[in-house]
Amino acid sequence: MKAERLSHIKKELQQCSKDELLQLCLRLGRFKKENKELLTYLLFEAHNEDQYVASIIETLDEEFQTINCDSYFYMKKSIRKILRHIKTYSRYSNSKTTEVELLLYFCQNLKALTPSIFKNTALNNLYHRQLITIKKKIETLHEDLQHDYLLELEALTAA
């Protein structure tokens, strides 16, 4: 089965009744965890972005505390998993400021990890790639936000 174009799906959805749309959304939510998470964000958290970011930061704190620091191999796996979650949460929000805040928080926690990530080439490279990504995303924001986030970014690059 070939998936239809989004414009064609949109036209078809406009012809559906309210009850049919409700059933389609509920059915969509049953099949994939990501679909359910996106529906949850859109229905319950999209109206308050600050609260959404705070809840994600709590989740990230828990994930950073569960990192297995016995070897760099396990650290890399856990850190990449956390980064994957951040990318997913950012995609739900579709807000550049949310993504920048989460990535800055990720880098701050990464820098504070013990043993130091800078002793491992892969983790060091991952950290610096995220800094480059943050810088590119900051450039697309409003000037006032750019200034604030650039100060945080400079604090991460210093020392």
N, C-alpha and C positions, 0 to 999 in steps of 0.2 A: 504494500500500500504506500502510495506516494503522498506526502504531506502537502496540503494546499498552501498557497501564498497567504500571507497575513491579511492582505486587503480583501481577498475573497472570503476568508473566515469572518472578517469584520462585517461584511455585507450580509452574510448568513446570520450572524448573531443579532444584527439589527432587526431581522424579521422574526426573531424568537420572542415569545411572551416572557413575562417576568418569572413565572413558575418554571418555564423551560430553562431559562438562564440560571436560576437557582439550582436546579437539578444538575445542569452541566458543571457548575462550579463545584458542587459537592462531589460529583463523580470524579472530577479532575483532582480534587484534594485527596481522594482515596488512593490514587495510583503512585504518586511519588512524594517522598518526604519534602523535597524542594518545593513542590507545588503547594503543599500544606503550609510550609513556612512562609512562602510568599503571600498566600491568602491571609495568614495570621498577621503579617506585617501590614498589609494593605487595609485590613479591617480594624485592627486594634492599635497599631503603633505608628502609622504614617502621619497621624495628626500631631504627634509630639516627638519630633526628631531628637531632641536633647535626652529625653527619657529612653529612647531607643538606643542611643549611643551609650548611655550609662549602663543599660542592661547588658549590652555587648561587652563593655569593659569589665563588668563583673564576671561574665563568662570567660573572658580572656584571662583574668586573674586566676580563676580556678584552673584553667588549662595550663598556665605557666607554672602553677604550683605542683602540677602532676607530672612535669617533665622529668624523665629519667636521666639524671646527670651522671650516671655511672660511666658512660662512654659517649664520645662525640657522635657515634653512629646513631644511638637512640635519641640523642638530643636533636640531630638533624631531622629524623623522622617526625618527632613531636613538633618541632618548630615549623616544618613544612605543612603539617596538618593544621596548626593554628593559622598560618598564613592563608591556607585554602579556605578556612572558615571566614576569615576577614574579607576575602574577595567575594565570597557568597553573600555575606551580610551587606557589603557595599553595593552589590548588584541589586539587591532588593530595594535598597534606599534610593539608588539612582541619584544621589547627591554627592557632589565632589567634596564638599566640606566634611561630610561624614567619613568618606574614604580617607581623606587626609588625616583627620583626627585619629582614626583607628590605626592607620599605618604609623603615625608618629608614636602612638602609645605602644604599638608592637615593637618599634625600634628602641624605645626607652627601656622596655622590659628586656629586650634582647641584649642590650648593652650592659644591663645590670646582672645578667645571669652569671652564675659561678658553676663550673669553671668558665673562664673567659672564652667567648666565641672567637676572639681575635687570634687564638692559638690554632684554630682550625681553618684551613683555606676555604673550604666549601661554605662554612657558616659566615666567615668574614666576607666572602663574595656576595652571599645572600643579603647580608646586612647592607652592604654598599649599593647593591642593586635596588634595594627598597628606598634608600636615601635618594637615589637618582629618580626613581618613580615618584616619590613625594615631591621632589623639586619640580618635575614636569607638571604634576597636577596642581601645584600651588600657582604656577604661572598662569593657569586658566581661571583663577579666582579673582574676586574683586580686590582692588588695591589695598584696602584696609585689612582684609583677611590675609592677603599676601604678606604684609608686613609682620603680622602677629605669628603666622606659621613659619615664616623665614627665620624669625628669632628662635623659635623652638628647634628648627632644623639646624641652625648654626650651633646650638647647644649640643646637639647630637654629634655633629661633625668635629667639634672641638674636643681636645684631649684624647 
